[in-house]
Each structure stands twice: as structure tokens, then as C-alpha cells.
Amino acid sequence: MKIVDIRTQIIKAPLKKPFKTALRRVDSLEDLVVTIYTESGLVGYGEGASTAVITGDTISSMVGAIEYIKSMLIGKTIEDFNSLLYIIEHSMVHNSTTKSILEMAIYDLKAQSLKLPLYRYLGGSKTSFRTDITISINSIDKMLQESKEAIDLGYDILKIKVGKSISEDFEIIKSIAQTFPDITLRVDANQAWSPKESLYILKRLERLNIYPELIEQPVKANDFRGMKYIRDRSIIPILADESIFSPKQAIEILELEACDYINIKLAKCGGISNGLKIADIAELYGVKCMIGCMLEGAISVGASVHLASARENSITMLDLDGVNLLANNPILGGVEFNESQIRLNSSYGLGILRI
């Protein structure tokens, strides 16, 4: 089954409300979708978000990178699967979101060619999942209001964004934890704290018997020793996110014993193949994983759900709320998203554009 064409398209969709973190504010989805066409008529889709402050990728840089790589893929067959993955991985350095988009479409085609849902092709069987939902940085009153709205929709895991100031962040965490004591709380600082600031907040929370399920990426991405400093001194688990882009980085941080959990994101690690490797590495070290997403649509988030099924023993937490944050979903078919509940079905393909 020969690849005959590769095309790109930008999709846009408004968010229900602005998405705000310590790193950025986003008001609408703007993703790049790649469509790979084959001579048999099968079509594969991949998708990725412009997240310059995290991955360095922009829409224009991704389009340029795909134009560069696609000539190496056209004319190859899907049966040359491992060769295609090798080309995508080694054709250029960095550009992790671009690589993820192309890999996604190749995996989509491979599973379709075998008449299998992707999760089945990857060896998975689990079909029902539960995700958290993100509460963006705002005033305490606004975050409490949005937390209540999420709980009313059926969410029992909240991921709250912080990164304003140490005093404000502490008050935000304390207020939400004490107002909703039965909710599982995840806290994401997006690199906003120093090691000592992190420990100051965590120790104050411990004294109040407030124990979030985890603190995500409290310090700068390259500060592995800072992560270890925090982990050695607090019983609240630490999740590494921006610190881990590759299987090699996963090994480095796990050897250092600097985190309790790892957050796998396809846009960071370059796609499904490296996502599988990171999950397997984490399992070898006895460390559980979260599968997360950027602000992405149903094709990309759906691919992450398929990966979660394939590695259900190591990927035990989902932060795949991207589709639920959209005012409308421009993708038809694929994974079923119903607020906190996500379900895989027996259909082939990651979905198609409505337009």
C-alpha cells in the first residue's frame, strides 16, 4: 500500500473559556492536521498543536518540517512500517510535534490496513477511561467556581494550574482542597517555582493535612537535581512533564530518582513509538505514568487514548481533557469523549475532519 500524497491543513475551534497557565494563554484551538493518502484509497490522519513555549513548534515551522520530510515518505509503502518510523525520527533533530503528527498518520494507516482499531494493533484491550479536567489560573473565586462547575459535570479529578506567586498559589491550592475535600487534586506549576519555593508550599500543605495526588513539573525543565531535592524532602509525589521529551531523558531522571511519576505527551516525545518506549522504561523502574496532551483536538488526543490502552499497566492516569475544553469538535468519529468518561470503540481510524 503505497503512499502517494501528504497534505496539511490548519483547523481552528474556539474554546469554551480561555486556557491559562504559568506559561501561556490560549483562546482557541489552532492545530495542524496531516492527511496521508495511499494508492489503495485508505487515508491516515495526524494532528498536533502549536506549543512554542514547550516544544518550540509553531504552525509554520511544522508545515515547513513536513514539507521537508514528506518527499522521503512518498513512494514508500505502509508495509515498510519500521522504515517509515525511522525516517520520521531521524530525518531531522527536534521538531517533536511534527514527528508525532506524521507518526500518528502512519500508525493510523497501519491499523486500518489490518482492519484493526489502533489500540488493538498496539496490543491493548482496555476501552473505558476517566480523565481529569484542567482548571486554569484565575482568581481564587473564579477557580472555585470553575471547579464546582466541573464537579457538577461529573469530574472527580481536578488538575489546577498555578504559577502566579508563592503566596497566591498556596491559597489557591488550600482553598480548592478544603472546599472540595472529596475530589482528587492534581497541581501543575508548569515550571513556575524554584526548588525551595516548592518545598515551602508542600510543607505548608502537609501541615494542613492537604495532600494533592501529585505536583506536576514544579521547577524548570532542565533542573533534574531541583526535582530530586523536592522529592527527597516531601511526601507529596512529583510528576515530571516538561523535563522528559525522550526515552533517554526518562532514563536519566529515573536513574537520579528525581520523580515519582512521568507525564507522556506525544507532542513532546515525537510520537507513539517513543511514547511506548517511555511507558516501558517507566515500568522497568516501577514508576507509573500519566498520559497527557497539549491543547489538541480529537485526532491527537484520541491517539493518546489508544496508547493508554496499549500500556494500561504503566499508564494509570489520564490528563486528556483537550477535546472537552472545545466549544465544538471539528473531528468526526474516532474516540468517544463524554466529559470525564472516554471510550474506545471498534471503529477503524482516528477520525476525519468535518470540513
SVG drawing of the C-alpha trace seen along z (x, -y; Angstrom):
<svg xmlns="http://www.w3.org/2000/svg" viewBox="-24 -37 45 44">
<polyline fill="none" stroke="black" stroke-width="0.4" points="0.0,0.0 2.0,-2.9 1.9,-6.5 1.0,-8.8 0.5,-12.2 0.8,-14.1 -1.2,-17.3 -1.5,-19.7 -4.5,-21.7 -5.0,-24.1 -8.0,-23.5 -9.4,-26.1 -12.0,-25.9 -13.0,-28.2 -12.5,-27.2 -15.4,-27.3 -13.2,-29.6 -9.6,-30.9 -6.9,-28.3 -4.4,-29.9 -1.2,-28.5 2.1,-29.9 3.5,-29.7 0.7,-30.9 -2.9,-31.9 -4.9,-30.3 -8.3,-31.4 -8.9,-29.0 -7.6,-25.7 -5.2,-26.1 -3.8,-22.7 -2.2,-21.3 -3.7,-18.2 -1.7,-16.0 -3.5,-13.7 -1.6,-10.8 -3.1,-9.3 -2.4,-5.9 -3.0,-4.2 -5.5,-1.8 -7.7,-4.7 -7.0,-4.4 -6.3,-7.8 -4.4,-8.3 -4.7,-11.4 -2.3,-13.0 -2.7,-16.2 -0.6,-18.5 -0.7,-21.8 1.4,-24.8 3.0,-25.0 6.1,-27.1 6.8,-27.7 7.0,-24.0 8.1,-22.1 9.3,-25.0 6.9,-24.1 4.7,-26.6 2.2,-26.1 4.6,-27.5 7.6,-25.5 5.6,-22.3 4.3,-22.9 7.9,-23.6 9.2,-20.4 6.5,-18.3 7.3,-19.7 10.9,-18.7 10.2,-15.1 7.3,-14.2 9.5,-13.6 11.3,-10.9 7.9,-9.2 6.0,-9.5 6.5,-6.3 7.2,-4.2 4.7,-1.5 2.9,-1.2 4.3,2.4 7.7,0.7 6.4,-0.4 9.6,-0.4 11.5,-2.1 8.9,-4.9 9.1,-5.4 12.9,-5.5 12.8,-8.1 10.4,-10.3 12.6,-10.0 16.0,-10.6 15.2,-13.0 15.8,-16.0 16.5,-16.8 13.9,-18.2 10.6,-19.1 8.9,-16.6 5.3,-17.7 5.9,-17.3 7.3,-13.8 4.3,-13.0 1.8,-14.2 3.4,-12.1 3.8,-9.0 0.2,-9.2 -1.0,-9.1 1.4,-6.2 0.1,-4.3 -3.5,-5.1 -2.9,-3.7 -1.1,-0.6 -4.0,0.3 -6.6,-0.4 -4.7,1.8 -5.1,4.7 -8.7,3.8 -8.0,3.2 -8.7,0.3 -5.3,-1.3 -5.4,-0.1 -5.8,3.5 -2.9,3.2 -0.8,1.9 -1.9,4.8 -4.4,3.0 -7.7,4.2 -8.9,1.6 -11.7,-0.6 -13.0,-2.7 -11.1,-5.5 -11.5,-8.5 -9.8,-11.8 -9.3,-14.9 -10.1,-18.4 -7.9,-21.4 -8.8,-24.5 -6.9,-27.5 -5.1,-30.1 -7.5,-32.8 -8.6,-34.5 -9.4,-32.1 -13.1,-32.8 -13.1,-32.1 -11.1,-28.9 -13.5,-27.7 -16.5,-28.5 -14.9,-26.6 -14.0,-23.7 -17.7,-23.5 -18.9,-23.6 -16.5,-20.7 -17.6,-18.6 -21.3,-19.2 -20.4,-17.7 -19.2,-14.6 -15.4,-15.2 -13.9,-13.8 -10.3,-14.7 -9.2,-18.3 -5.9,-19.5 -5.4,-23.0 -2.9,-25.4 -0.8,-27.6 2.2,-29.9 1.1,-33.4 3.1,-33.9 4.0,-31.6 1.5,-33.1 -1.3,-33.1 -0.5,-29.6 -0.6,-28.3 -4.0,-30.0 -5.4,-28.6 -4.4,-25.0 -5.6,-25.3 -9.0,-26.8 -9.8,-24.3 -8.6,-21.3 -10.6,-22.5 -13.7,-23.4 -13.8,-20.1 -12.2,-17.6 -13.6,-14.5 -12.0,-15.5 -8.7,-14.1 -6.5,-17.1 -3.5,-17.4 -1.4,-20.6 0.5,-21.8 3.1,-24.6 4.4,-24.5 8.0,-25.2 7.0,-28.3 8.6,-27.5 12.2,-27.2 13.1,-24.1 13.0,-26.0 9.7,-27.7 8.3,-24.3 9.3,-22.8 7.9,-25.8 4.5,-25.3 4.5,-21.5 5.5,-21.6 2.7,-24.1 0.2,-21.9 1.4,-18.9 1.0,-20.8 -2.6,-21.3 -3.0,-17.6 -3.6,-18.6 -2.0,-16.0 -2.6,-16.5 -2.2,-13.4 0.8,-15.0 2.7,-18.2 3.5,-18.4 6.7,-20.0 7.3,-22.4 10.7,-23.6 12.5,-24.4 12.5,-21.5 16.3,-21.0 16.5,-21.2 16.6,-17.4 18.5,-18.0 16.0,-20.5 13.3,-17.9 15.2,-15.4 15.8,-18.0 12.0,-18.4 11.2,-14.7 13.7,-13.8 12.1,-16.2 8.3,-15.9 5.9,-13.0 3.7,-14.6 4.6,-12.9 6.3,-14.7 5.3,-14.3 7.9,-15.1 6.4,-16.6 8.5,-19.2 11.6,-17.5 11.0,-14.4 10.9,-14.6 12.7,-11.4 13.3,-7.9 16.9,-8.9 15.7,-11.7 13.3,-9.3 16.2,-7.0 18.3,-9.9 15.6,-11.3 14.6,-7.8 18.2,-6.9 18.5,-10.1 15.3,-9.1 14.1,-12.7 10.4,-12.0 7.5,-9.7 5.6,-9.8 6.2,-10.6 3.8,-12.5 3.9,-11.2 2.8,-13.5 3.0,-12.6 3.9,-16.1 6.9,-16.1 8.3,-12.7 7.9,-12.6 5.0,-10.2 3.5,-6.8 6.7,-4.8 8.6,-6.8 5.5,-7.0 5.5,-3.2 9.2,-3.2 8.9,-5.7 6.0,-3.7 8.1,-0.5 11.1,-2.3 8.9,-3.6 7.5,-0.1 11.0,1.3 11.8,-1.3 8.5,-0.7 7.2,-4.2 3.6,-4.9 2.8,-7.3 0.2,-9.9 -0.7,-10.3 -1.3,-14.0 -2.0,-16.3 -1.3,-19.8 -4.4,-21.8 -5.2,-19.4 -8.2,-18.1 -9.8,-14.6 -7.3,-13.0 -4.3,-13.7 -6.0,-13.2 -7.6,-10.1 -4.2,-8.6 -3.1,-9.1 -6.1,-7.2 -5.1,-4.3 -1.6,-4.4 -3.1,-4.4 -4.9,-1.2 -1.8,0.4 0.2,-0.3 -2.6,-0.2 -0.3,1.4 2.1,-1.6 -0.2,-4.4 -2.6,-4.7 -3.6,-8.4 -5.2,-10.4 -5.0,-14.1 -6.8,-14.1 -9.3,-16.9 -8.3,-18.8 -11.5,-17.9 -13.7,-18.7 -12.3,-22.2 -13.5,-23.0 -16.8,-24.8 -17.2,-22.5 -15.3,-19.4 -14.2,-19.7 -13.4,-16.0 -16.0,-13.3 -15.6,-9.8 -12.7,-8.2 -12.7,-8.1 -15.8,-8.9 -15.4,-11.8 -18.1,-12.4 -16.7,-14.8 -14.7,-12.7 -15.6,-9.5 -13.6,-8.4 -14.4,-5.3 -12.6,-3.4 -14.8,-1.6 -14.2,1.0 -14.2,-1.5 -11.1,-1.9 -9.3,-5.2 -8.5,-8.2 -11.4,-10.3 -11.9,-12.6 -12.3,-16.3 -15.9,-17.6 -14.9,-20.2"/>
</svg>
